[in-house]
Amino acid sequence: MSAVPTVMRRDDAALRVFDTEQGRLPVVFQHGLGGDANQVAQNFPDSPSRRRLTVECRAQGGSGAGSKRPFSIAMFADDVLAAADAAGLDRFIAGGISMGAAIALRLAAYHPDRVLGLVLVRPAWAFAAAPQNMCPYTEVADLIRRRPLAEARDAFASSATSARFRSEAPDNLASLLGFFQRENADVFAEVMQAIANDGPGVTRAQAASFVIPTLIIGSGIDLVHPLATARELAETIPNAVFAEVTPKATDKDRHFAEIRAAIGGFLDRNFNNQDQS
């Protein structure tokens, strides 16, 4: 299924919104930090029975940055909720990858009347802000903001962080190095620094009170999205289903196929007979 993007204005930011428009089961599914709707399409099992809405967050994908600061997970969650409102989605499954998972977690905690279920793929945050695993993003952001891009990239590529990631999480390293090549690297550095130092703003007690079907997907060989973080969320949210998939660093095609299969099976088992759109 394909979706033609539309533009939604929030403050002075023009945000691209992708909506498949058809399907009885509404799912709001968000990309990770620096990602876009294409990343979502790799991970989400689009189907004629599911209506998927994705917002490309500020300064990511084809969306503008706007002038409102600071960037935050709460800001992005508010943008997503506004897009759901504009699309007429009263209740929906909330899901996402990494930063998108943090956005979904926040929506479930602060708008429980809107969220039917939760899908958290490779979460980078549990309950604390600025987790240690997000420090490489602040390191990259600081270099971009202080040095010319080529010099900044070389400095990071020769850093101790880069050496560790090269041996332990090469897929993460490829993503981090890619940030130096973005056309909007300067403003995206602001986003990285703000989001890496932020969190979903959800307490363990809030998550422990969830009464919605929840799927949490984790994988190994990933220093940014620790398997322990996914397990912590799965152990906290009542009756959450946990799935461990093949690491992206091992086999990308299998990784994405297993994620799509896990999400599709979860949605079919829990929402096959619901019509909430």
ABEGO torsion letter per residue (X at the ends): XBBBBBBBBBEABBBBBBBAGBEABBBBBBBBBGBBAAAAAAABBBBAABBBBBBBBBGBEABBAEABOBBBAAAAAAAAAAAAAAAGBABBBBBEBEAAAAAAAAAAAABAAABABBBBBGBABBABBGBAAAAAAAAAAAAAAABBAAAAAAAAAABAAAAAAAAABAAAAAAAAAAAABAAAAAAAAAAAAAAABBAGBBAAAAAABABBBBBBBBBGBAABBAAAAAAAAAABBGBBBBBBBBAAABAAAAAAAAAAAAAAAAAAAAAABBAX
